[in-house]
Amino acid sequence: MKTCPNCKSEIEDNWDICWNCNYSMIENKVIQFKETTKVSREIECLRCKIPLIFSGEYKFHEGAHIGFFGNLFEAFVNREKFDLYICPTCEKVEFYMPQKG
């Protein structure tokens, strides 16, 4: 174990970045990570007129596993991705095509 020079937390010997403060042992500075979450749309509920909450991207597929070759047949199944939004008041769920970007 080694000690982070920035926050004094114990770090595994094979880690180069502190788990607590993101201090890089190689660059000798705290690294700022960019947020990688998907930017959601601003969509209002048609019933309540309040903003919907982005719940994530969901993947759906048509078809079922067919016997012994079920996993093989999965390669020929139609798959779709949708962004899911939820109204916090009336709990209505809406699907939208994924944003490109």
PyMOL commands that set and color helices and strands:
alter all, ss='L'
color gray80, all
select helices_A, chain A and resi 67-76
alter helices_A, ss='H'
color red, helices_A
select strands_A, chain A and resi 2-3+10-11+23-24+29-30+53-61+79-86+93-96
alter strands_A, ss='S'
color yellow, strands_A
deselect
rebuild
show_as cartoon
